[in-house]
Amino acid sequence: MSAEPRSTLPPVRLPSDAELARDALVAPLFARAVRLARWVGPGTRVDGNGELDRAQLPDAAAALGLDPADAGARADASRAWRAALDTGLVELTGAGEPEGLDGAPETAGVGAGEFGGAAAGEDLARVTGGAPAEVLDLWLSALDAVLADAAVPELDDLVDALGEGGTIDFDRLDWNPQREADFLDGILANLYLITVDEGGADRGGAVPLPVLAASMVVPDGMARPTDAVLEQVSDAMMRLDDQFRQLEPIGLVEYHPVEEGVLEETDEEEPAAAGPRELDAEEVSRYGMVRLTPLGLYGLRARMREAGITAPAVGELADKGADALLDAVCDYPEFAAQAEIEQWLAGRESAAAVAELLTAARGADAGAPLRRLRCQQALASVGAAAEPAVRAVLDDPELGGLARVWLAERGTVDVPAPDGAMVYWLTVDTIAAQLAADGAAVELPLLMESLTAHHAGFFDQAWRVEHPAVADVLEAMGRLHPDRKAAKEARKAAYKARSRRH
């Protein structure tokens, strides 16, 4: 994919390959391609472009269980035939390769008015006899072909752009293949990001089409789009409406199309004096709604990885060490970090896993506080069998605080009370971790306010803490603390902490 999403993508939660392969096999377009590959025989005729002879389209439609007299059914049969060719489920036996868009054959083949044949390809055996990964490879080939077709202008536009000699006038068409492919890639990348940010297709809802169109058209920082920009959004919506209709049969998305006439209705509305009104969910859905399927998430992730983009999946760290786990989940949203941690723990003995996690959580580097927070998150998922490993670090200056928290939350007896230095160190460490996880979280100012309200003279003690992040934490409290007096005290304390270290 040519889109450039943010450098660290949240991990996607995917079903097993077996489940995804089942989804691929029931995707309408792929399922029809398989059926045509089983239908093809010695009497099958294809033209110089590899297309099925028009006279055989009714038979192909009937083989798919469609009405052979229906033009739409015959068009579906033609699309399924193209998918079968693109995936290698069907192979040509004497016909040439498809022509290029300029009308010139890409390779030598049968002449005009001549026909070749076709037969089931070797890859057909992979559908029933191959591993799930082989089925998914075939489906990905079909997806690539469908995405390429979706970036091509509609047939009516191509007809309008025909020049002398039946060739396409690309200047008149105003179509740039790379630009169109990049636009669709960008839209799908944004849809992927929205979906994985919400936890995957099993949690994420459908996305309004105007939101996706605006994500590619409206300039960053434009609070209120101009009429010209809104017109571009409308144009983009209609392009996407056609493209998502093409992408739904391959199983990439679930799509509710733009309702006919809805954009014209919007144009005719008089602007309200108080500004645009809020639309309810039913009204929003009239403008189109799209949702990535689990199979769609798998397909887009595969394309991103092929393009060199790091797109992690939950479960990839299950066989890695605790250090790799904690380092990675520091960049994940909390729900994704929890899912990854649970899979990592599932294959390990609790006491040994906890000891490994605690060892990996140590450190004085900038990432250490967040590693310890993720370690604490992991400990919350572990039962009583981990208690010996946790008690073993009670005297550790970096881990003793979180060990006491874990033991206290379980009502464990004989837990030694922390001294004042450990309490303040743990407080600084916790705030540093929260700042690293989400420095803009609305809960942080409330946490800071609670700390200073319950600890008189907090800043007089905090600047003395032997923690590498103490000055940064105090500076953040100076920016974020809701009480102006406390914020001023925090800034003074930050200055003292920095002076002390120099």
NUTOR-232961 format. One record per residue (C-alpha): x, y, z; residue in three letters. Coordinates in pm, whole numbers, plus 50000, padded with zeros to 5 digits. Example, Ala and Ser with C-alpha at 12.3 -4.5 7.8 and 13.67 -1.06 7.14 Angstrom:
residues 2
512304955050780Ala;513674989450714Ser;
***
This chain:
residues 502
500005000050000Met;501255034649925Ser;499505051650215Ala;501675062850505Glu;499895057050837Pro;501525066151168Arg;504775048151241Ser;503505026851530Thr;500215010051450Leu;498124994451726Pro;498094956551698Pro;495094940651535Val;493264911451691Arg;492664885351420Leu;490864851951416Pro;492874820551340Ser;493984813150984Asp;491404785250971Ala;488574809251057Glu;489834835150809Leu;490134808650536Ala;486504798950597Arg;485524835550564Asp;487464837650237Ala;485754806950093Leu;482284821550154Val;483124856450025Ala;480714858749728Pro;483224868049459Leu;485864842949567Phe;483294815249614Ala;481964821449261Arg;485484821149118Ala;486024786849275Val;482714773949134Arg;483604786048785Leu;487004769048810Ala;485184736648880Arg;482704743448597Trp;485254751148325Val;485774723448071Gly;486904714547717Pro;484064734647562Gly;484914766947744Thr;485774795147504Arg;487634827447581Val;488434857147361Asp;491754874447303Gly;491424893047631Asn;490914861247828Gly;487264870347884Glu;484634843447875Leu;482744841847545Asp;479564862547580Arg;477554833447449Ala;478734812747747Gln;477964838648014Leu;474394825548064Pro;475774790548125Asp;478344804548366Ala;475624823848552Ala;473524792348575Ala;476534773348713Ala;476664799448987Leu;472994794549070Gly;472064828048915Leu;469384836748661Asp;471054833348318Pro;468504857248165Ala;469424885148405Asp;472034910048281Ala;473264916348634Gly;473764879148689Ala;475784876548369Arg;477904906148485Ala;478494888448817Asp;479574857348625Ala;482004878248420Ser;483534893448736Arg;483854859148894Ala;485604846448580Trp;488094874948597Arg;488734866948965Ala;489304830348878Ala;491904840548618Leu;493614865448851Asp;494024839649125Thr;495204811148902Gly;492094790548970Leu;491564790848593Val;494294789948328Glu;494054799447962Leu;494854773247703Thr;495524791847379Gly;494034826247446Ala;496254856247488Gly;496724877147795Glu;494274905847858Pro;494794937847662Glu;496134969347825Gly;493924999447886Leu;495125015347563Asp;493644986247367Gly;496964970447268Ala;497494933847356Pro;500044929547633Glu;501244896947479Thr;500594878647160Ala;497404858047163Gly;494564847346945Val;493494871546678Gly;490344892246660Ala;487284870446628Gly;489264839546735Glu;488804820347055Phe;491004800547284Gly;490194776947565Gly;490554774947942Ala;490984748248206Ala;491044745548582Ala;494364758048717Gly;496704738948944Glu;495834762949228Asp;492274749749242Leu;493544719649438Ala;494774743249710Arg;491194753549785Val;490204719749922Thr;493544702649982Gly;495744731450093Gly;496414746450432Ala;494394776850545Pro;497384799050465Ala;497284787050103Glu;493604795850073Val;494364830150216Leu;497174835049963Asp;494674828549683Leu;492194852449839Trp;494874879449868Leu;495554875949494Ser;491864881149427Ala;491844911149663Leu;494764927449480Asp;492924923749149Ala;489674937649289Val;491474967549441Leu;493144974549105Ala;489784972748928Asp;488164995349189Ala;490655023049105Ala;489625022348737Val;486975047648625Pro;483425035948567Glu;482595021748224Leu;480495052148127Asp;483475074948194Asp;485725052847983Leu;483245053347694Val;483025091347713Asp;486835093347697Ala;487235071947385Leu;489145090647118Gly;489795083846753Glu;490555047846674Gly;488835035946991Gly;491755044747222Thr;491255061947557Ile;492025099147580Asp;493565100047930Phe;493785138147932Asp;490055140247869Arg;489375113648132Leu;491475132248394Asp;492495098948542Trp;495885091748689Asn;496175054748778Pro;498765059849052Gln;496845088949204Arg;493635068549214Glu;495395038449365Ala;497055060449628Asp;493715076549715Phe;492035042849770Leu;495055030149965Asp;494875061050187Gly;491175056150252Ile;491685019650344Leu;494665028150566Ala;492535053450755Asn;489715028150786Leu;492215002650920Tyr;493525027451179Leu;490035036551297Ile;489144999851330Thr;492254988651519Val;492085019151747Asp;488635006751852Glu;489864971751919Gly;489234953951591Gly;486264945451375Ala;484674926451664Asp;484514958751866Arg;484674986551613Gly;481504999151453Gly;480795010851102Ala;482415043350989Val;480345070150812Pro;481455074950452Leu;481665113250488Pro;484175108450773Val;486425087150553Leu;486135110650257Ala;486905140850474Ala;489965123250619Ser;491575124350274Met;490195157450147Val;489875182650431Val;493255198950508Pro;494645194150858Asp;493705222551089Gly;490725234250884Met;488045239051151Ala;485215246950910Arg;485545233650554Pro;484835257850272Thr;482105251350015Asp;484775241249765Ala;486235215650008Val;482755202350091Leu;482145197549720Glu;485385177449700Gln;484195156349994Val;480905149449812Ser;482785139549495Asp;485055116749698Ala;482045100949867Met;480535091449534Met;483815076449415Arg;484065056749737Leu;480455045749712Asp;481215028949381Asp;484505014649508Gln;483084999749828Phe;480284983749628Arg;483044965949432Gln;485024956849743Leu;482164941749943Glu;481794909549734Pro;485424899649800Ile;484734900950174Gly;486884931350255Leu;484084952750397Val;480474953350499Glu;478934983250324Tyr;475685002550349His;475615023450028Pro;474825060249993Val;471075063049949Glu;469975076049611Glu;469345113549605Gly;470615120149957Val;473355144349844Leu;470875163549629Glu;468595166749932Glu;471475181050133Thr;472245206749863Asp;468615218149858Glu;468395223750234Glu;468455259850343Glu;471285266650587Pro;469985271150941Ala;470755303851115Ala;472315285451408Ala;474575264751185Gly;474405228451069Pro;472205205751279Arg;473305173051430Glu;472205141951241Leu;470905111651426Asp;472315076851359Ala;469625068051104Glu;470235099950907Glu;474005094850914Val;473615059750774Ser;471905073950463Arg;475275088550360Tyr;476935054450357Gly;478515033250631Met;481475009950593Val;482984984250828Arg;486124963450780Leu;485524926350829Thr;488054904651017Pro;489064891450674Leu;489424927350555Gly;491694935550849Leu;493794905250762Tyr;494004915750397Gly;494944952050462Leu;497504941850723Arg;499084917850472Ala;499294945750212Arg;500824969750464Met;503434944450567Arg;504264937950202Glu;504804975450163Ala;507254975350455Gly;504874989850716Ile;505054975151066Thr;501544963151144Ala;501574940651450Pro;498954914851544Ala;497964903651891Val;499754871051974Gly;502954877151779Glu;504914881552103Leu;503724849252266Ala;507064832052207Asp;509244862352289Lys;510914871152617Gly;509394893852879Ala;511734922152781Asp;510444921652421Ala;506864919352547Leu;507064949352780Leu;508974970452528Asp;506354963652260Ala;503194968052467Val;504415002052586Cys;503375014552240Asp;499974997152245Tyr;496625010652361Pro;495684996152698Glu;493114971452563Phe;495624958252309Ala;498404956152567Ala;496114935752792Gln;495214911852511Ala;498874906652419Glu;499884901552782Ile;497144875652835Glu;498304855352536Gln;501924857552655Trp;500974845053002Leu;498724817452871Ala;501614795652760Gly;503784799653072Arg;503974787953430Glu;502804817153647Ser;505664819953896Ala;508394818153631Ala;506544842453404Ala;506124867853685Val;509804865453780Ala;510754871853418Glu;508384901453393Leu;509714917253711Leu;513294914053588Thr;512354930253256Ala;510574958753435Ala;513744971453606Arg;515685000753468Gly;516445037953494Ala;515965045953124Asp;513155068352996Ala;510955038652904Gly;511265020853239Ala;508265036953419Pro;505875026253145Leu;507424991353141Arg;506694988753511Arg;503115000453456Leu;502624973453192Arg;504254948353426Cys;501754958153695Gln;498984953753439Gln;500334918853367Ala;500504909853737Leu;496814918153770Ala;496094888453543Ser;498084863553752Val;496794843054044Gly;498144833854384Ala;500844811354237Ala;502834842954159Ala;503044854154522Glu;506534840154598Pro;508024857854295Ala;506344890454394Val;507454887954760Arg;511024882754639Ala;511204918954517Val;509644936154819Leu;513014951654909Asp;513844961654552Asp;513864999954530Pro;512284999454181Glu;509834970754222Leu;509014970354592Gly;506204995454555Gly;504324977354279Leu;504864944254462Ala;503154958554770Arg;500274971554559Val;499764936954406Trp;499844919454743Leu;497564944854910Ala;494974942154632Glu;494744904854709Arg;494324909755081Gly;497644893055152Thr;498764894655515Val;502234902555649Asp;502994928555382Val;505544953155522Pro;504494989555501Ala;506575010555259Pro;508735038555395Asp;508225074255285Gly;510995073255026Ala;509375043154852Met;505935059954855Val;507255091154686Tyr;509405071354442Trp;506385050254340Leu;504285081654300Thr;506825097754068Val;507235065253876Asp;503465061353832Thr;502985096753702Ile;505975092853467Ala;504395061153329Ala;501025077853283Gln;502675107053102Leu;504455082752871Ala;501275063052806Ala;499025092852740Asp;500285126952840Gly;496965142852738Ala;494725119852945Ala;492005139053126Val;492545117353436Glu;496085130053494Leu;495195164453636Pro;492665147553868Leu;495325122953986Leu;497745151554052Met;495095171154242Glu;494295140754456Ser;497955134654537Leu;498645169854657Thr;495345171554848Ala;496165140355051His;499875146555103His;500675179155278Ala;503985193455167Gly;504085170254866Phe;506375192154658Phe;508795198254948Asp;509485160954945Gln;508965152054579Ala;511925171654438Trp;514295151754661Arg;513195117954519Val;516005097654362Glu;514135090554040His;515545099353695Pro;512185113453581Ala;511415134653889Val;512115168453721Ala;510045159453416Asp;507165148053637Val;507205179953841Leu;507325201253527Glu;504305182453394Ala;502485188553721Met;503295225253682Gly;501555224853343Arg;498635202053424Leu;497715207153789His;494275223653803Pro;495175244654109Asp;497275274854015Arg;499045276554352Lys;499965239954342Ala;501095243353979Ala;503445271554081Lys;504845250254364Glu;505405222054117Ala;507405244253886Arg;509585255954174Lys;510125220154281Ala;511075210453925Ala;513705237653923Tyr;515145224854251Lys;515205189154116Ala;517115199753806Arg;519525221554005Ser;520175192654241Arg;521165169953955Arg;523555195453811His;
***
